[in-house]
Amino acid sequence: MLFFKSLAVLSTLAFGALSGLAAPAGTTETGLVARCDCDSLPNIIAVLKDDISVSVGAIAAITPANCTVDALTPVVVDIKAKVNVAITAIGKLSGQPLDVVIGAGIDVNAFAAIVADLVVFIFTAIRVCLTVCVGVNVSAVLALLCGLGEVIGALIVAILHVCAGLFVGLDVAIFGLIGVVVDVIVKLNVSVIISVFGIVL
Ligand SMILES: *[C@@H]1O[C@H](CO)[C@@H](O)[C@H](O)[C@H]1NC(C)=O
């Protein structure tokens, strides 16, 4: 059974997880945030997906022979670093209007699909890895993959934070599209994602 936390709880969590986002940069004397020449969220996500595709592919192509912490660590470190670059870029969008944050012609459902596509892409690869690695080294590998899941959780929190007040119902829309990987998220016990969507275990 699933339920969604209120937006107030969600934004408290978002502020807590990413306190650096709380004060938008470039605030003018009038208290308005100056328009920034920032990359939009759909662009940031598209670039990220492209940048991590080789490493995510290496996780999806794991075999019993290389299902080891040694083989997986550089790949996971690479993905985490690129996700963190994206989180920093997303932080610069804090307080910006919808046309800067998202761009024109993308509604809440279309944007939710962009986010969900990335989340499903990563957790589907993790699912393959969990399946192949069973019995090989599983607890150490689980810890590594859980750390990766937490960074994806921080990315989702950053996205929801920047979209709060612009896209009502974004969390519900994303959650509705990631159902195929919820079992992986629960299996890894990725606490950020479990909290943000209010997944009842
Ligand atoms: C594991 O080995 C397969 C087959 O050689 C390769 O395609 C994949 O990229 C490797 N993955 C990692 C994480 O080293």
The ligand as a Tripos MOL2 file, in Angstrom:
@<TRIPOS>MOLECULE
LIG
   14    14     1     0     0
SMALL
NO_CHARGES

@<TRIPOS>ATOM
      1 C1         31.9210   -6.9630  -16.9860 C.3       1 LIG1
      2 O1         32.3190   -7.7640  -18.0740 O.3       1 LIG1
      3 C2         31.4940   -7.6080  -19.2430 C.3       1 LIG1
      4 C3         31.9320   -8.6520  -20.2710 C.3       1 LIG1
      5 O2         33.2820   -8.5060  -20.5310 O.3       1 LIG1
      6 C4         31.6110   -6.1620  -19.7380 C.3       1 LIG1
      7 O3         30.8090   -5.9880  -20.8770 O.3       1 LIG1
      8 C5         31.1790   -5.2270  -18.6400 C.3       1 LIG1
      9 O4         31.3690   -3.8790  -19.0570 O.3       1 LIG1
     10 C6         31.9810   -5.4790  -17.3740 C.3       1 LIG1
     11 N1         31.4410   -4.6260  -16.3220 N.am      1 LIG1
     12 C7         32.2090   -4.0410  -15.3930 C.2       1 LIG1
     13 C8         31.5110   -3.2050  -14.3640 C.3       1 LIG1
     14 O5         33.4110   -4.1640  -15.3600 O.2       1 LIG1
@<TRIPOS>BOND
     1     1     2 1
     2     1    10 1
     3     2     3 1
     4     3     4 1
     5     3     6 1
     6     4     5 1
     7     6     7 1
     8     6     8 1
     9     8     9 1
    10     8    10 1
    11    10    11 1
    12    11    12 1
    13    12    13 1
    14    12    14 2
@<TRIPOS>SUBSTRUCTURE
     1 LIG1         1 GROUP 0 **** ****
